[in-house]
Amino acid sequence: MSNKAPSPRSLAPIIIIGIGNEFRGDDGAGLVAAELLKAENIAGVEIKQESGEGAILMECWQGYHTAIILDAARSGANPGTIHRYEIQQQPLPRSLFNSCSSHAFSLVEAIEMGKLLNKLPRRLIVYGIEGKFFGMRLGLSPEIQEAIHNLIRQIKNELSSSVS
Amino acid sequence: MKNSTIKVDYLARVEGEGSLYVKIKNNKVVDAKFGIFEPPRFFEAFLRGRKFTEAPDITARICGICPMAYQTSAVLAMENICGVKVEGQLRELRRLIYCGEWIESHILHVYMLHAPDFLGYQDAIQIAKDHPELVKNALRLKKIGNEIISVVGGREIHPINVKVGGFYKVPSKKQLLGLVEELKWALDASIETVKFMAKLNFPDLEQDYEYVSLRHPDEYPIFDGRLVSNKGLDIAVDEYDKYFAEEHVKHSNALQGVMKERNNYFVGPLARYNLCFDKLSTSAKQVARAVKLDKGTNNPFKSIIVRSIESVYAVEESLRIIKNYEMPEKPSIEVVPRAGIGYGCSEAPRGICVHRYKIDDNGNILDAKIVPPTSQNQKTIESDLRQLVSRNIRLSDAKLTWLCEQAVRNYDPCISCATHFLKLNIERE
């Protein structure tokens, strides 16, 4: 029972949120990546899995210094391509993420609204994992599986360099 | 502009994806279709061969917005088969967590998805630019719904604490009391929401609808009770298949619900409100009177006010349940499987969600049927579009398209539940 939920400020300074729908093939990439990162037990990092509904995302990153979002992307790039956006430096292209979510108030909108209402973490990084198959299926395509392992290495490097 | 087609290929701000198509010939509407083209969900097939105890957790994944509806209908159906009735505080907890879902779903829809249509904004981000406090309050209100689900359900998106027979673990009184202060704020904020939404401009549209909802002798319907309508339907939930059917139509991947020998019907907040107004809580009735909606309404655009009134109800009902709560000794009652067929029905934020299962003596699921609210409203949505376009035929295509999208959102369609994604086309010839 998660009745802990104290002020998020007392939690880790970094939150990683994997979002997607595991029943829609590669749309579950962000969820799988979050699951694997959880197993790494990285100190000072909170990890969550969410559907990607915007209002909930805004609550999740509330109080954290840094938030890293892991989501599936569909831009036409090669499956397994990793996109990386530093939100304070560049806007998130709507075309990349919108089509994967069945929620109209989703990641892109949550970021836009977070900016307007002053509800963004100091640093917000979005990783998009280019998917291949978004139909009804449980489980990822092989090239996406492989890409996720690279992504996890990249995130771990990023975390250790930001700590040092 | 005598002949025209209105097409919206992807309707924004509805849950999932779908499409609208309206054809106008010589200033008359000749066709109106509400299409859903996301491939059908295979949940009913996933369920076959699984244990009866797994149905609530599997079906919860059908929808990220209304998992409680699926979990509740599933556990009710299994308990119905096994001859068990969950009563007392466990039943109250089920009501409480369901109120959490009504609050978060209704507030998200009212402020983020539907209000922009009435205020002439493209989306809620535009509202946030002009009215940041309004949006901040909406987010805070929605959050209290999520918190109820977290405390009772274990987490906010796909609660993991609900089981056939009750819960895996029940919250302490202290845990629930932790919600009270914010709920008290939410009661005032939700009343203000009703007053704000009642001042919007509502397009004219009224039809002779047949509303269908649960009705319970002592409470506003969430689960339990009989299925009733304003045109004489009054049946037990397990008679559902005798009176209702699902039809396949070419333009939609979701089956369309119909009443046998009667055609389309209307489920959701407007149906519950018109059929069960007398069961609302004191504050909900009071504010309904204040905005002159206490006699009910047949204008589906006013569903935005009704959703706000139901939010007041859900907040007040949560406060009542928490006040009277005594932690039960056991978190669940034992449910021994036995072969049979059973039904479960609950009032999802969008309307009745009906489950039917067949299980064997070992508790294996042999057959499953799930009827989500949106599939039941599809035909009524099409009939509204036909009426609406006929009445406003002189509007420009852009204005008509806006109006049609707004009308579809009256039903808060959860297309991912109905199977399921939305696109709008108005074609004039």
Chai-1 contact restraints between the chains, C-beta under 6 A:
chainA,res_idxA,chainB,res_idxB,connection_type,confidence,min_distance_angstrom,max_distance_angstrom,comment,restraint_id
A,M1,B,G154,contact,1.0,0.0,6.0,A-B,restraint_1
A,M1,B,K169,contact,1.0,0.0,6.0,A-B,restraint_2
A,S2,B,S150,contact,1.0,0.0,6.0,A-B,restraint_3
A,S2,B,G154,contact,1.0,0.0,6.0,A-B,restraint_4
A,S2,B,R155,contact,1.0,0.0,6.0,A-B,restraint_5
A,N3,B,V151,contact,1.0,0.0,6.0,A-B,restraint_6
A,N3,B,Q175,contact,1.0,0.0,6.0,A-B,restraint_7
A,S51,B,G64,contact,1.0,0.0,6.0,A-B,restraint_8
A,S51,B,I157,contact,1.0,0.0,6.0,A-B,restraint_9
A,E53,B,G64,contact,1.0,0.0,6.0,A-B,restraint_10
A,A55,B,L139,contact,1.0,0.0,6.0,A-B,restraint_11
A,A55,B,K142,contact,1.0,0.0,6.0,A-B,restraint_12
A,E59,B,K143,contact,1.0,0.0,6.0,A-B,restraint_13
A,S102,B,G16,contact,1.0,0.0,6.0,A-B,restraint_14
A,S102,B,S416,contact,1.0,0.0,6.0,A-B,restraint_15
A,A104,B,A12,contact,1.0,0.0,6.0,A-B,restraint_16
A,A104,B,R13,contact,1.0,0.0,6.0,A-B,restraint_17
A,F105,B,M112,contact,1.0,0.0,6.0,A-B,restraint_18
A,E112,B,I125,contact,1.0,0.0,6.0,A-B,restraint_19
A,M113,B,I125,contact,1.0,0.0,6.0,A-B,restraint_20
A,M113,B,A128,contact,1.0,0.0,6.0,A-B,restraint_21
A,L116,B,A128,contact,1.0,0.0,6.0,A-B,restraint_22
A,L116,B,K129,contact,1.0,0.0,6.0,A-B,restraint_23
A,L117,B,A128,contact,1.0,0.0,6.0,A-B,restraint_24
A,L117,B,P132,contact,1.0,0.0,6.0,A-B,restraint_25
A,M136,B,P39,contact,1.0,0.0,6.0,A-B,restraint_26
A,M136,B,F42,contact,1.0,0.0,6.0,A-B,restraint_27
